[in-house]
Amino acid sequence: MTVSQEILDEIALSRSEYEAIIDRLGREPEPLELGLFGALWSEHCGYKHTKALLRTLPSSSDRLLVAPGAENAGVIDLGDGLAVAFKIESHNHPSAVEPFEGAATGVGGIIRDIFAMGARPIALLNSLRFGQPDNAHTRYLLNGVIGGISSYGNCIGIPNVGGEIFFSETYKGNPLVNAMCVGLIEDGNMASASAKEPGDLLMLVGADTGRDGIHGASGLASRSFEEQAEMRSAVQVGNPFLEKVLIEACLEALNLPSVVGLQDCGAAGITSAAIEMAERSGMGLKLLIDEVPRREEGMTPYEVMLSESQERMLLAITPGQEGPVLELFEKWDLDATVIGEFEIGENVRIYDNGEQVSSTPVITLTDAPEYKFTGTKPGWLKDLQEADLSATPLPSESPADVLLKMLAAPNIASRFPIYRQYDYHVQTNTVVEPGGDAAVLRLKGSKRGIAVSTDCNGRICYLDPNIGTAIAVAEACRNLSVTGAEPVALTDGLNFGNPETPDVQFQLTESIEGMGRAAEAFGIPIVSGNASLYNQSAGTDIFPTPIIGSLGLLEDVEKHSTAGFKSDGDLIVLLGTDSPWDEIDGFAGSEYLDLIHGKVEGQPKLDLDLEVRTQTVCRMAVASGIVASGHDVSDGGLAVAITESAVIGGIGATITATPGDRWDAAMFGESQSRIVVSVAAADLSKLELLAGEGDVPMGVIGTVGGDSLRFGDSISIPVADADNAWKNGFSLATSD
Amino acid sequence: MKFGIVVFPGTWSEKDTHHAVNGVLDQDAEYIWHGDEALDQYDAIVLPGGFSYGDFLRCGAIARFSPVMEAVRNFADRGGPVLGICNGFQVLCESGLLPGVLMRNDHLEFRCIWTDLRVENDLTMFTSTATKGQTLHIPMSHGEGNYQADDATIERLESNWQVVLRYADAAGNVTPEINPNGSINNIAGIINERGNVMGMMPHPEKASEKLIGGDDGNVIFSSMIENLVATLT
């Protein structure tokens, strides 16, 4: 064995994986080849621990145009000649090391995945997790990440319309930064990341290649990770201006008949991008590595192959017709260079200065090992699930004080201080702005619109990865349904701990089973996704955090609903239950239990059939035009949902019933499948009819109006006080 | 009536401007590449928003050297109407077509919010369909929109009625609290002395339809159209 453990560690390959390489090649790999294997067999590119599980997810739909995994992103047909490509991707470890550039290049990377499909990016969302903001380093990470997203997204002219942010100590040393991009494909102009014929040329466009980001995929993203300042050189530096020009030039280039394929150069750089293209094309590839334009002299083929320099794309070009392509890129002041040729054969052959330095079968490189496991429920989890929630003491504060404290909590307070730093208007399609349950975008030239959202409550997934992930799917869909949009597809960003441990194996297995079960209940596919493993803080795995990005369709975008109450005298209706108040079970994984009592325990529950029926009735009600406002009941329970609708609408509300002894459970419990809508009194019978036909329990719980918030005899406060707590809470909690 | 919309590398508001002018207000509109030098076929020029040349060095500082800017200057010298929006305003200031500078927002953050702009002068070709004192509900989206100039320039702008738009509350009150970026005297938009070159930080093209939150931005483009029709007929 000639290779040292140190070298294997650097590329994050195990000894047994090294032996598998020797076995497959029939010889020891050259150092360059070992680098290729390290990148392609990394967790980030090779999905070693998740491939088998992901295969079980539902992936069929009448609307599906590009299946998961087949291209850079899944594609969904929306009718009217419109299709949407969308995907979520993580950039957790780079953001932990260098928050600004880590987050910025995360945004840049997901955008390239989308326009590689021939789609014009029309929306960005981001789903963020941090430790508690009372820590100076956490605030540094938070400000850096938001600054990076703001800087990249605003410069590039794609609206940032939604997402979430959640604080928990579990993410302290390992923040999560997941970015989602949605792109629109018009008139079937979809691109493929493959060549058409042997002889097609491989062209590299965009930035020069430098030494930045080497081992980003293998080193940063694919092994146990602690805060490692010395890994900073593995983080790339983004240039949104260059990417903006690259988007315009590449979308224009796709109109040329000679441009037959387009591929993003992301994690593992040219290695992953070019070799995946060859695999997808079923061809061999001759790569002339010395043709790659470089940022600095003296770079080795190894460094060129593994560089993760940003803002680069690969094109497949019909030979002899590269002239117009070069001219087009010249117009956009972009470098474009032919760096290889697809050929009949099975190997990727790498040449440096006329000399072949490596020849390896494509399939050997891309077929990363697959690790199968079944999880066993850990004993500690059973204890948490069986905790006696009824033993929770009543808080010493008054119900009103608890409500105000909840409203100001970092996990609940208004996110306006963040999203006002993002341009959410550009492209002039934003019908419902960030701040509600889902953003709604119109599609110019069509009556239709889309709604987009992300969701995942890591606390609930920790307490039950299976049901918790089903709840994440349910909530991501509920966020769409309250606007009136029908969920049509999902993307998943899996963020988990070390997959080599039994606990995380259990979490992964259960989580993906729950995700599949819930997606099937909604009858929608999971079209794309990303797995980020080895997320740990101080040696402890993070809460399992399978972030679900959801896409919904509105047949008539004018007929949508928003979260704020509208008019004096409207009736407040709770859909999904006939009881105005929640029970003690609703404490499981709730914000209340965590914030007020410092506990994360209980058994989360979800009735998927009821969930689907409730959302269907809500959408039908919105489509019929009777819903004045619609809002999901989630973090903070019913009292917070009602208060948010009041504050957003700038109008008061009175809930008639008085909660019983456990007023805390009643008002702040987080039982699922509940939606607050308001309707004019004259429309109540129509809603009752829809709910009756849809077999969904409901009840009128109060009225809209006045300038105070009343919950029976328990709480009576001016809306202005709630508004103050909710609007200022985030800034107060996150300022130095 | 034909609008020319200038596109620099990094511009992102050109399609929104095209949509407002052509899609909503039904006027001819074409894109002008930054390398172009002939603007004779256009009746009005818009420099839209975005990050021209990545705003490297300083916002608008590189764009001013584009060949098209010499043509824009000649177009303006002949009295042609030129509207600079956001980055376009920054380019006009860098080019010397408008006085003053746009500095970093005083709170140092990028800011994307709806603003209410009080119309201070309704006699310009960009505001003639508005009424003095009226507020226009139009979003802004910038990190560097803090308008500043030396005292003499500000005094001249104010006394000549060259301050066209000011950040106000919905009722039209101009207060320091409502100022979103630290601009002196809450200035959101100014016009040159001759009255044919206007720059404004907020984005009228982003307020072109009720469905996307409001259509007050059309006041600016409709005024340009009305005045051009009057001139051409």
Contacts between the chains, C-beta under 8 A, distances in Angstrom:
chain1	res1	chain2	res2	distance
A	150	B	110	5.2
A	151	B	110	7.8
A	154	B	51	7.7
A	154	B	110	5.7
A	154	B	112	7.7
A	154	B	141	7.2
A	154	B	143	7.4
A	155	B	10	7.4
A	155	B	51	4.5
A	155	B	54	6.7
A	155	B	55	7.4
A	156	B	12	7.2
A	157	B	12	2.6
A	157	B	13	7.5
A	157	B	50	6.1
A	157	B	51	7.9
A	239	B	54	7.1
A	240	B	51	7.5
A	240	B	54	7.2
A	241	B	9	7.4
A	241	B	10	5.0
A	241	B	51	6.1
A	241	B	53	6.9
A	241	B	54	2.8
A	241	B	55	7.7
A	241	B	56	7.2
A	242	B	54	7.5
A	244	B	9	7.7
A	244	B	10	5.6
A	244	B	12	6.8
A	244	B	51	7.4
A	245	B	9	5.1
A	245	B	10	6.9
A	332	B	9	6.8
A	333	B	9	6.4
A	419	B	112	7.7
A	420	B	109	8.0
A	420	B	111	5.9
A	420	B	112	5.6
A	420	B	113	5.5
A	421	B	109	5.5
A	421	B	110	4.9
A	421	B	111	7.2
A	421	B	112	7.1
A	422	B	110	7.6
A	422	B	112	6.1
A	423	B	110	7.8
A	423	B	112	4.8
A	423	B	141	4.5
A	424	B	112	6.0
A	425	B	112	6.7
A	425	B	139	5.0
A	425	B	141	6.3
A	425	B	203	7.1
A	425	B	206	4.6
A	425	B	212	7.5
A	425	B	213	7.7
A	426	B	12	6.0
A	426	B	13	7.0
A	426	B	16	6.8
A	426	B	141	6.9
A	426	B	206	7.2
A	427	B	15	7.2
A	427	B	16	6.5
A	428	B	16	4.7
A	428	B	19	6.1
A	428	B	20	7.6
A	428	B	205	7.0
A	428	B	206	5.6
A	428	B	208	6.4
A	428	B	209	7.6
A	428	B	212	5.5
A	429	B	212	7.0
A	430	B	212	6.0
A	430	B	213	7.4
A	431	B	211	5.8
A	431	B	212	6.1
A	433	B	213	7.4
A	442	B	211	6.1
A	442	B	212	7.2
A	444	B	19	7.1
A	444	B	23	7.5
A	557	B	211	7.3
A	558	B	211	6.7
